[in-house]
């Protein structure tokens, strides 16, 4: 189960008081619908959207929080405050409990910056079955690279992309995911993990990455060389683009991704557009 959870498994949560779903389809965090909660801090009251992906601690919030501050969470439907169910064994702040729609609970710490959390399933085997066979999470089925009558290769949506560092030529695939070193807007460094499948946009990171925020740098996790290409901008939002290499049928080609969290643009070098095309996707 641990190996499954370290992929991009996302959980649907509901209020443990009124039973209403807490999922917000319109507010994406890490490429998935977020978990919407009311929040009260020393600065005021507002809304927080948590990532639904296991082991991701990214969020959106419309009210400020002080570092290490203990906040209050509430249900956006019944407005009832989530009372502490136990004390965090790491920082001693109250932990609150939310229900999993597959049966069980998740407990999260109420202290800003604390990453302590844990899951409890009513039926472990039933939860595993629902996650891997009945849930929304399914790996994209690789369709591969095909040719048109014009001798142009088309990389289909769902194709597993073999990514390489354009500097040291080492693979950027680690345990089935694209691994990149990232430095966020506050200077913290960590790793971001991306789906290697074309037009699948799920991600998670080991440091906090604000949604809709350009990161300071994206680097190869092997040689730590910056992959930001100063001569290439995102064609959707104008943010700096990072360059990696992907293996097509005939050669390695330049592949660009936007450095702005949440932006779904990607592209090829103009020279490669004559020979290779990325299949369009409604999701993209």
Buried (B, 14 or more C-beta within 10 A) or exposed (E): BEEEBBBBBBBBBBBBBEEEBBBBEEBBBBBBBBBBBBBBBEEEEBBBBBBBBBBBBBBBBEBEBEEEBBBBBBBBBEEEBBEBEEEBEEBEBBBBBBBBBBBBBBBBBBBBEBEBBEBEBEEEEBBBEBBBEEBEBEBBEBBEBEEEEEEEBBBBBBBBBBBBBBBEEEEBBBEBBBBBBBBBEEEEBEBBBBBBBBBBBBBBBBBBBBBEBBBBBBBBBBEEEBBBBEEBBBEBBEBBBBBBBBBBEEEBBBBBBBBBBBBBBBBBBEEBEEBBBBBEBEEB
